[in-house]
Amino acid sequence: MLGRILTITQPKNPMTLLVLSCVWILWIFAPALAQDQNDDLIESIKVVGNQRIEYSTITSYLLFDKGSKFDPIFIDQSLKKLFATGFFSDVAIAREGQILIVNVVENPIINRIVFEGNKRIKDSTLEAEMNLRPRVVYTLSKVQKDLVRLLQLYRNSGRFSARIEPRIIALEQNRIDLVYEINEGNLTGIQRVLFVGNNNFSNSKLREIIRTKETRWWRFLSSDDTYDPDRINYDGELLRRFYVNQGYADFQVKSSISELTGNKEGFFVTFVLDEGKRYKISAVTLNTTLPDFDVTSLGTLVATRQGDWYNSDTVEATVQKLTDEIGERGRAFVEVLPRVQRDRANSLISLTYDIGEGERVYVERVEISGNVRTLDRVIRRNVRLAEGDAFSPAKIRRSKQLIEELGFFSNVDIRQLPGSTPDRSEIHIGIQEQSTGELTFGAGLSSDNGVLGSVGITEKNLLGRGQNLSLQLQVSGRDQIVEASFEEPY
């Protein structure tokens, strides 16, 4: 057996003896220390359990590499990074000698998503609310988030008793079918609507004002008796308008409380009101800062009168009439602001209409959207403003009226948006088209012609050009009549 032999001759100097002793100790134990350090290094990294995800992708999330030291902190942080990817349902990192083994269980891929039991809401509507899609990695957290969104969709439609259970069907190659089993439940109705604080109007009167109705058998064709949070908020605005138009200028809806019954089949809705005082108009004044403008001629346009109960709708109508009239007189940039001064001690309000110079704003662009069939020019020729014109609210309202009167659209929304500079404005016209064709049938009996039959086809927006085409055919025992007409309204 080979060994190390070191011969040391005892020196006479004590310091020399100490140095030689240290050298001897290092010479004996250095190989062992070096071996211990090598044992604490990672020689290789092995990944187990991956099917779709590449080895290089997994190791890219690790905070160590071949040749690194075994560090529990880095291993823990690497576990967290791998879990955060959402690729894996389980991850474990273990050490076998100088080999580090990363064991992963991949999340499956969604093959398809199926809805079962939904009759009131279509599959396409449910799918639009979801984040998960076919060919996406399945994770439990995403399923739970989608489940919350689906339940909220049912609640918004008035079905608070709806229940949804996700179920997984395992397939080959680590794929799954995700099935949502839906029990839609019954519509959650309004069992009772109550008002607190209404001293001047009865509960029955206020129930006529709001849209939300109590559930009754004769309302089977209406959805107003189903619970809708947005409708409850709108009811608060309806109550405010009603009271303010009756002179209660300080009215407030303090709160609206909706309580679900224990069986989740109905709501008790309570509106807490603060009516405040009722005000009469003590004085009405027109005031202007426009140079060389006489406001006395505008007096006939003022609908608010001294001694009347305060009415916000009448005030708004007066502002609109004054703005339109002054605009017609060549003052395109005018602003009418009603100023209200309350005398709470005597329950009186004085009104002052301040007429002044408004901001000078010009139309930079007119944009039309939502028209699939109808040509832009059919809509644009009914818009009373063009690029470069002075912006006029009155012309905007007239444009909307003319577009609606075409009968081609179920909804017309015109909005004023900021332009590229403060004195520029964009007009966005959003429309929603509706069916413009009609098919009619008729039958009758005549003593002269016997049995009569007729059929007619009418298209009011032919090829989206705004033209009207009509064909009528009438057949009887003696006559056959064909009528055709074409009209270009513009």
BABA-831984 format. One line per 2 residues: number of its first residue (from 1); their letters; for each residue x, y, z of C-alpha. Coordinates in nm, 2 decimals, always signed. Layout:
NUM = a = X/Y/Z ~ ...
END
This chain:
1 = ml = +0.00/+0.00/+0.00 ~ +0.13/+0.34/-0.10
3 = gr = +0.13/+0.62/+0.14 ~ +0.28/+0.96/+0.19
5 = il = +0.61/+0.99/+0.37 ~ +0.73/+1.33/+0.50
7 = ti = +1.06/+1.35/+0.69 ~ +1.11/+1.66/+0.90
9 = tq = +1.43/+1.73/+1.08 ~ +1.37/+1.92/+1.40
11 = pk = +1.51/+2.27/+1.35 ~ +1.67/+2.47/+1.62
13 = np = +1.46/+2.79/+1.56 ~ +1.11/+2.76/+1.72
15 = mt = +0.94/+2.98/+1.45 ~ +1.07/+2.76/+1.18
17 = ll = +0.92/+2.46/+1.37 ~ +0.57/+2.63/+1.37
19 = vl = +0.58/+2.70/+1.00 ~ +0.68/+2.34/+0.91
21 = sc = +0.40/+2.21/+1.13 ~ +0.14/+2.41/+0.94
23 = vw = +0.27/+2.29/+0.61 ~ +0.25/+1.93/+0.73
25 = il = -0.11/+1.97/+0.84 ~ -0.22/+2.12/+0.51
27 = wi = -0.03/+1.85/+0.32 ~ -0.22/+1.58/+0.50
29 = fa = -0.58/+1.73/+0.50 ~ -0.60/+1.93/+0.17
31 = pa = -0.72/+1.64/-0.04 ~ -1.00/+1.57/+0.20
33 = la = -1.11/+1.93/+0.20 ~ -1.11/+1.95/-0.17
35 = qd = -1.31/+1.63/-0.19 ~ -1.58/+1.78/+0.04
37 = qn = -1.61/+2.09/-0.17 ~ -1.66/+1.89/-0.49
39 = dd = -1.93/+1.69/-0.31 ~ -2.13/+2.01/-0.26
41 = li = -2.14/+2.10/-0.64 ~ -2.42/+2.00/-0.89
43 = es = -2.27/+1.77/-1.15 ~ -2.59/+1.74/-1.36
45 = ik = -2.96/+1.83/-1.37 ~ -3.22/+1.57/-1.46
47 = vv = -3.58/+1.66/-1.55 ~ -3.85/+1.39/-1.50
49 = gn = -4.22/+1.39/-1.60 ~ -4.22/+1.65/-1.88
51 = qr = -4.41/+1.55/-2.20 ~ -4.48/+1.87/-2.40
53 = ie = -4.24/+2.12/-2.23 ~ -3.88/+2.10/-2.34
55 = ys = -3.59/+2.03/-2.10 ~ -3.43/+2.37/-2.19
57 = ti = -3.75/+2.56/-2.11 ~ -3.78/+2.40/-1.77
59 = ts = -3.41/+2.46/-1.67 ~ -3.44/+2.82/-1.79
61 = yl = -3.65/+2.89/-1.48 ~ -3.40/+2.74/-1.24
63 = lf = -3.17/+2.98/-1.05 ~ -2.88/+2.73/-1.06
65 = dk = -2.69/+2.54/-1.33 ~ -2.44/+2.26/-1.36
67 = gs = -2.14/+2.34/-1.14 ~ -2.34/+2.55/-0.90
69 = kf = -2.35/+2.47/-0.53 ~ -2.65/+2.31/-0.36
71 = dp = -2.83/+2.60/-0.21 ~ -3.17/+2.54/-0.04
73 = if = -3.27/+2.91/-0.09 ~ -3.21/+2.89/-0.47
75 = id = -3.40/+2.56/-0.48 ~ -3.70/+2.71/-0.30
77 = qs = -3.71/+3.01/-0.53 ~ -3.68/+2.79/-0.84
79 = lk = -3.98/+2.59/-0.72 ~ -4.18/+2.91/-0.69
81 = kl = -4.08/+3.02/-1.04 ~ -4.18/+2.69/-1.20
83 = fa = -4.52/+2.70/-1.02 ~ -4.58/+3.06/-1.14
85 = tg = -4.55/+2.95/-1.50 ~ -4.89/+2.78/-1.48
87 = ff = -4.75/+2.49/-1.68 ~ -4.74/+2.24/-1.39
89 = sd = -4.98/+2.11/-1.13 ~ -4.70/+1.98/-0.92
91 = va = -4.32/+2.03/-0.90 ~ -4.06/+1.87/-0.67
93 = ia = -3.68/+1.91/-0.66 ~ -3.47/+1.64/-0.50
95 = re = -3.10/+1.56/-0.47 ~ -2.94/+1.22/-0.54
97 = gq = -2.57/+1.25/-0.47 ~ -2.45/+1.52/-0.69
99 = il = -2.74/+1.49/-0.93 ~ -3.04/+1.73/-0.90
101 = iv = -3.37/+1.58/-1.01 ~ -3.66/+1.81/-1.11
103 = nv = -3.98/+1.61/-1.11 ~ -4.28/+1.79/-1.28
105 = ve = -4.64/+1.70/-1.35 ~ -4.77/+1.90/-1.64
107 = np = -5.11/+2.07/-1.65 ~ -5.32/+1.91/-1.92
109 = ii = -5.42/+2.09/-2.25 ~ -5.79/+2.17/-2.29
111 = nr = -5.93/+1.98/-2.59 ~ -6.28/+2.15/-2.58
113 = iv = -6.51/+2.33/-2.35 ~ -6.87/+2.21/-2.32
115 = fe = -7.17/+2.36/-2.15 ~ -7.46/+2.14/-2.03
117 = gn = -7.79/+2.24/-1.90 ~ -7.79/+2.60/-2.02
119 = kr = -8.12/+2.69/-2.19 ~ -8.16/+3.07/-2.11
121 = ik = -7.81/+3.18/-2.21 ~ -7.65/+3.06/-2.53
123 = ds = -7.31/+2.89/-2.55 ~ -7.16/+3.18/-2.75
125 = tl = -7.26/+3.43/-2.47 ~ -7.10/+3.21/-2.20
127 = ea = -6.78/+3.16/-2.41 ~ -6.74/+3.53/-2.45
129 = em = -6.72/+3.57/-2.07 ~ -6.44/+3.31/-2.03
131 = nl = -6.06/+3.34/-2.04 ~ -6.00/+2.96/-2.10
133 = rp = -6.01/+2.84/-2.45 ~ -5.95/+2.51/-2.63
135 = rv = -5.57/+2.43/-2.68 ~ -5.49/+2.64/-2.37
137 = vy = -5.32/+2.50/-2.06 ~ -5.57/+2.40/-1.79
139 = tl = -5.52/+2.56/-1.45 ~ -5.75/+2.54/-1.15
141 = sk = -5.71/+2.91/-1.07 ~ -5.83/+3.01/-1.42
143 = vq = -6.13/+2.77/-1.39 ~ -6.23/+2.94/-1.07
145 = kd = -6.21/+3.29/-1.22 ~ -6.42/+3.18/-1.52
147 = lv = -6.67/+3.02/-1.28 ~ -6.71/+3.36/-1.10
149 = rl = -6.77/+3.54/-1.43 ~ -7.03/+3.28/-1.54
151 = lq = -7.22/+3.30/-1.22 ~ -7.21/+3.68/-1.24
153 = ly = -7.36/+3.66/-1.59 ~ -7.65/+3.46/-1.46
155 = rn = -7.70/+3.70/-1.17 ~ -7.71/+3.99/-1.41
157 = sg = -7.99/+3.80/-1.60 ~ -8.18/+3.77/-1.27
159 = rf = -8.09/+3.41/-1.18 ~ -7.93/+3.42/-0.84
161 = sa = -8.00/+3.05/-0.76 ~ -7.79/+2.93/-1.06
163 = ri = -7.53/+2.67/-0.98 ~ -7.23/+2.57/-1.20
165 = ep = -7.01/+2.27/-1.15 ~ -6.69/+2.22/-1.36
167 = ri = -6.61/+1.86/-1.45 ~ -6.30/+1.72/-1.62
169 = ia = -6.30/+1.43/-1.87 ~ -5.94/+1.29/-1.91
171 = le = -5.82/+1.21/-2.26 ~ -5.51/+1.06/-2.40
173 = qn = -5.19/+1.26/-2.45 ~ -5.26/+1.46/-2.13
175 = ri = -5.56/+1.63/-2.28 ~ -5.90/+1.70/-2.12
177 = dl = -6.25/+1.80/-2.20 ~ -6.38/+2.07/-1.96
179 = vy = -6.75/+2.04/-1.90 ~ -6.96/+2.30/-1.71
181 = ei = -7.27/+2.14/-1.57 ~ -7.52/+2.43/-1.53
183 = ne = -7.84/+2.44/-1.32 ~ -7.99/+2.77/-1.42
185 = gn = -8.25/+2.78/-1.15 ~ -8.55/+3.01/-1.15
187 = lt = -8.56/+3.38/-1.21 ~ -8.50/+3.57/-0.89
189 = gi = -8.80/+3.81/-0.86 ~ -8.88/+4.12/-0.66
191 = qr = -9.11/+4.02/-0.37 ~ -9.15/+4.37/-0.23
193 = vl = -9.05/+4.73/-0.30 ~ -9.05/+4.96/+0.00
195 = fv = -8.98/+5.33/+0.05 ~ -8.86/+5.49/+0.37
197 = gn = -8.88/+5.87/+0.42 ~ -9.15/+5.95/+0.17
199 = nn = -9.38/+6.19/+0.35 ~ -9.54/+6.36/+0.05
201 = fs = -9.59/+6.07/-0.19 ~ -9.74/+5.73/-0.13
203 = ns = -9.56/+5.40/-0.19 ~ -9.80/+5.32/-0.47
205 = kl = -9.72/+5.65/-0.65 ~ -9.35/+5.60/-0.62
207 = re = -9.38/+5.24/-0.75 ~ -9.53/+5.39/-1.06
209 = ii = -9.22/+5.60/-1.11 ~ -8.95/+5.34/-1.10
211 = rt = -8.89/+5.06/-1.35 ~ -8.85/+4.78/-1.10
213 = ke = -9.18/+4.61/-1.03 ~ -9.30/+4.36/-0.78
215 = tr = -9.34/+4.00/-0.91 ~ -9.70/+3.93/-1.02
217 = ww = -9.84/+3.66/-1.24 ~ -9.96/+3.90/-1.51
219 = rf = -9.60/+4.03/-1.57 ~ -9.49/+3.70/-1.73
221 = ls = -9.41/+3.89/-2.06 ~ -9.19/+4.15/-1.88
223 = sd = -8.85/+4.13/-1.71 ~ -8.91/+4.44/-1.49
225 = dt = -9.00/+4.21/-1.19 ~ -8.66/+4.03/-1.20
227 = yd = -8.37/+4.17/-0.99 ~ -8.12/+4.38/-1.18
229 = pd = -7.87/+4.59/-0.99 ~ -7.83/+4.83/-1.28
231 = ri = -8.20/+4.89/-1.29 ~ -8.21/+4.96/-0.92
233 = ny = -7.95/+5.23/-0.97 ~ -8.15/+5.37/-1.26
235 = dg = -8.46/+5.37/-1.04 ~ -8.27/+5.60/-0.80
237 = el = -8.22/+5.85/-1.08 ~ -8.59/+5.82/-1.18
239 = lr = -8.69/+5.90/-0.83 ~ -8.45/+6.20/-0.82
241 = rf = -8.59/+6.34/-1.15 ~ -8.95/+6.30/-1.03
243 = yv = -8.89/+6.48/-0.70 ~ -8.68/+6.76/-0.85
245 = nq = -8.95/+6.82/-1.11 ~ -9.20/+6.85/-0.83
247 = gy = -9.00/+7.13/-0.66 ~ -8.79/+6.92/-0.42
249 = ad = -8.46/+7.06/-0.53 ~ -8.27/+6.91/-0.23
251 = fq = -8.40/+6.55/-0.27 ~ -8.16/+6.26/-0.23
253 = vk = -8.17/+5.89/-0.24 ~ -7.98/+5.81/+0.08
255 = ss = -7.94/+5.44/+0.00 ~ -8.10/+5.15/-0.19
257 = is = -8.09/+4.82/+0.00 ~ -8.15/+4.48/-0.17
259 = el = -8.19/+4.18/+0.06 ~ -8.20/+3.83/-0.09
261 = tg = -8.45/+3.59/+0.08 ~ -8.32/+3.27/+0.24
263 = nk = -8.44/+3.05/-0.05 ~ -8.27/+3.28/-0.30
265 = eg = -8.60/+3.32/-0.49 ~ -8.67/+3.68/-0.43
267 = ff = -8.55/+4.02/-0.32 ~ -8.68/+4.29/-0.08
269 = vt = -8.58/+4.63/-0.22 ~ -8.58/+4.93/+0.01
271 = fv = -8.52/+5.29/-0.10 ~ -8.43/+5.53/+0.18
273 = ld = -8.52/+5.88/+0.08 ~ -8.46/+6.24/+0.20
275 = eg = -8.73/+6.45/+0.04 ~ -8.61/+6.79/+0.17
277 = kr = -8.81/+7.11/+0.12 ~ -9.03/+7.21/-0.17
279 = yk = -8.93/+7.53/-0.35 ~ -9.12/+7.79/-0.55
281 = is = -8.96/+8.02/-0.80 ~ -8.93/+8.37/-0.66
283 = av = -8.76/+8.55/-0.96 ~ -8.64/+8.47/-1.31
285 = tl = -8.36/+8.69/-1.47 ~ -8.18/+8.69/-1.80
287 = nt = -7.82/+8.81/-1.79 ~ -7.57/+8.83/-2.08
289 = tl = -7.21/+8.93/-2.14 ~ -7.25/+8.92/-2.52
291 = pd = -7.17/+9.26/-2.67 ~ -7.46/+9.43/-2.86
293 = fd = -7.71/+9.17/-2.77 ~ -8.06/+9.24/-2.64
295 = vt = -8.19/+8.97/-2.41 ~ -8.54/+9.12/-2.37
297 = sl = -8.66/+8.96/-2.69 ~ -8.58/+8.62/-2.55
299 = gt = -8.83/+8.65/-2.26 ~ -9.10/+8.45/-2.45
301 = lv = -8.86/+8.15/-2.46 ~ -8.83/+8.13/-2.08
303 = at = -9.06/+7.85/-1.96 ~ -9.00/+7.90/-1.59
305 = rq = -9.23/+8.15/-1.43 ~ -9.24/+8.33/-1.10
307 = gd = -9.46/+8.15/-0.85 ~ -9.43/+7.81/-1.02
309 = wy = -9.29/+7.51/-0.84 ~ -8.92/+7.46/-0.93
311 = ns = -8.89/+7.20/-1.22 ~ -8.55/+7.09/-1.35
313 = dt = -8.69/+6.97/-1.68 ~ -8.84/+7.31/-1.75
315 = ve = -8.51/+7.47/-1.67 ~ -8.33/+7.24/-1.91
317 = at = -8.59/+7.30/-2.18 ~ -8.54/+7.68/-2.14
319 = vq = -8.16/+7.65/-2.17 ~ -8.20/+7.45/-2.49
321 = kl = -8.45/+7.70/-2.64 ~ -8.22/+7.99/-2.56
323 = td = -7.91/+7.82/-2.70 ~ -8.09/+7.73/-3.02
325 = ei = -8.24/+8.07/-3.07 ~ -7.92/+8.26/-3.01
327 = ge = -7.74/+8.02/-3.24 ~ -7.99/+8.09/-3.51
329 = rg = -7.92/+8.46/-3.47 ~ -7.56/+8.40/-3.58
331 = ra = -7.40/+8.34/-3.24 ~ -7.26/+7.99/-3.29
333 = fv = -7.04/+7.99/-2.98 ~ -7.28/+8.06/-2.70
335 = ev = -7.32/+7.91/-2.35 ~ -7.63/+7.94/-2.13
337 = lp = -7.58/+7.85/-1.77 ~ -7.87/+7.84/-1.52
339 = rv = -7.77/+7.98/-1.18 ~ -7.98/+7.88/-0.88
341 = qr = -7.99/+8.06/-0.55 ~ -8.19/+7.89/-0.26
343 = dr = -8.36/+8.07/+0.02 ~ -8.41/+7.77/+0.24
345 = an = -8.58/+7.97/+0.52 ~ -8.86/+8.07/+0.29
347 = sl = -8.84/+7.77/+0.05 ~ -8.78/+8.00/-0.25
349 = is = -8.54/+7.97/-0.55 ~ -8.43/+8.26/-0.77
351 = lt = -8.32/+8.16/-1.13 ~ -8.07/+8.35/-1.34
353 = yd = -7.98/+8.24/-1.69 ~ -7.63/+8.36/-1.76
355 = ig = -7.57/+8.39/-2.14 ~ -7.21/+8.43/-2.24
357 = eg = -6.95/+8.35/-2.50 ~ -6.87/+7.97/-2.51
359 = er = -6.56/+7.80/-2.63 ~ -6.49/+7.83/-3.00
361 = vy = -6.49/+7.47/-3.12 ~ -6.48/+7.35/-3.48
363 = ve = -6.56/+7.01/-3.63 ~ -6.23/+6.83/-3.72
365 = rv = -6.38/+6.50/-3.83 ~ -6.71/+6.32/-3.87
367 = ei = -6.67/+5.94/-3.82 ~ -6.95/+5.68/-3.88
369 = sg = -6.94/+5.33/-3.74 ~ -7.17/+5.03/-3.72
371 = nv = -7.31/+5.05/-4.07 ~ -7.26/+4.71/-4.23
373 = rt = -7.51/+4.74/-4.52 ~ -7.59/+5.11/-4.54
375 = ld = -7.34/+5.32/-4.73 ~ -7.17/+5.61/-4.55
377 = rv = -7.31/+5.87/-4.79 ~ -7.67/+5.78/-4.70
379 = ir = -7.60/+5.87/-4.34 ~ -7.36/+6.16/-4.40
381 = rn = -7.60/+6.35/-4.62 ~ -7.84/+6.37/-4.32
383 = vr = -7.57/+6.51/-4.09 ~ -7.60/+6.89/-4.07
385 = la = -7.24/+6.95/-3.98 ~ -6.93/+6.89/-4.19
387 = eg = -6.55/+6.91/-4.13 ~ -6.45/+7.27/-4.06
389 = da = -6.80/+7.39/-3.95 ~ -6.85/+7.55/-3.61
391 = fs = -6.98/+7.30/-3.36 ~ -7.35/+7.33/-3.29
393 = pa = -7.54/+7.12/-3.04 ~ -7.87/+7.21/-3.21
395 = ki = -7.74/+7.08/-3.55 ~ -7.62/+6.76/-3.37
397 = rr = -7.97/+6.70/-3.24 ~ -8.12/+6.77/-3.58
399 = sk = -7.88/+6.53/-3.74 ~ -7.97/+6.25/-3.50
401 = ql = -8.34/+6.31/-3.57 ~ -8.30/+6.29/-3.95
403 = ie = -8.09/+5.97/-3.92 ~ -8.35/+5.81/-3.70
405 = el = -8.63/+5.91/-3.93 ~ -8.47/+5.70/-4.21
407 = gf = -8.61/+5.39/-4.03 ~ -8.29/+5.19/-4.11
409 = fs = -8.15/+5.18/-3.76 ~ -8.26/+5.06/-3.42
411 = nv = -8.02/+5.29/-3.24 ~ -7.84/+5.61/-3.32
413 = di = -7.57/+5.74/-3.09 ~ -7.39/+6.07/-3.16
415 = rq = -7.10/+6.17/-2.94 ~ -6.87/+6.47/-2.93
417 = lp = -6.50/+6.37/-2.86 ~ -6.19/+6.59/-2.82
419 = gs = -6.00/+6.66/-3.14 ~ -5.62/+6.70/-3.20
421 = tp = -5.63/+7.05/-3.04 ~ -5.85/+7.21/-2.77
423 = dr = -6.05/+7.41/-3.03 ~ -6.12/+7.10/-3.24
425 = se = -6.39/+6.83/-3.19 ~ -6.47/+6.50/-3.35
427 = ih = -6.82/+6.38/-3.41 ~ -6.86/+6.00/-3.38
429 = ig = -7.19/+5.86/-3.51 ~ -7.25/+5.50/-3.39
431 = iq = -7.55/+5.32/-3.54 ~ -7.71/+4.98/-3.51
433 = eq = -7.88/+4.85/-3.82 ~ -8.22/+4.68/-3.82
435 = st = -8.41/+4.48/-4.08 ~ -8.56/+4.70/-4.35
437 = ge = -8.73/+4.44/-4.56 ~ -9.10/+4.34/-4.54
439 = lt = -9.29/+4.04/-4.66 ~ -9.67/+4.05/-4.66
441 = fg = -9.94/+3.80/-4.74 ~ -10.31/+3.85/-4.78
443 = ag = -10.62/+3.65/-4.86 ~ -10.99/+3.73/-4.91
445 = ls = -11.31/+3.64/-5.07 ~ -11.50/+3.86/-5.32
447 = sd = -11.85/+3.81/-5.48 ~ -11.71/+3.94/-5.81
449 = ng = -11.37/+3.78/-5.82 ~ -11.40/+3.49/-5.59
451 = vl = -11.10/+3.40/-5.38 ~ -10.83/+3.66/-5.36
453 = gs = -10.46/+3.62/-5.27 ~ -10.18/+3.87/-5.25
455 = vg = -9.81/+3.87/-5.17 ~ -9.58/+4.17/-5.14
457 = it = -9.21/+4.23/-5.09 ~ -9.07/+4.57/-4.98
459 = ek = -8.71/+4.68/-4.93 ~ -8.67/+5.03/-4.78
461 = nl = -8.29/+5.03/-4.80 ~ -8.20/+4.87/-5.13
463 = lg = -7.84/+4.76/-5.14 ~ -7.77/+5.00/-4.86
465 = rg = -7.83/+5.30/-5.09 ~ -8.14/+5.43/-4.91
467 = qn = -8.36/+5.35/-5.20 ~ -8.71/+5.19/-5.18
469 = ls = -8.82/+4.90/-5.39 ~ -9.16/+4.74/-5.37
471 = lq = -9.32/+4.45/-5.56 ~ -9.69/+4.35/-5.51
473 = lq = -9.87/+4.05/-5.67 ~ -10.25/+4.01/-5.65
475 = vs = -10.42/+3.70/-5.79 ~ -10.80/+3.63/-5.81
477 = gr = -11.03/+3.42/-6.02 ~ -11.05/+3.69/-6.29
479 = dq = -10.75/+3.92/-6.26 ~ -10.38/+3.90/-6.20
481 = iv = -10.23/+4.24/-6.09 ~ -9.85/+4.31/-6.06
483 = ea = -9.73/+4.64/-5.92 ~ -9.37/+4.75/-5.90
485 = sf = -9.24/+5.08/-5.76 ~ -8.89/+5.23/-5.71
487 = ee = -8.82/+5.54/-5.51 ~ -8.50/+5.75/-5.46
489 = py = -8.59/+5.96/-5.16 ~ -8.28/+6.18/-5.18
END
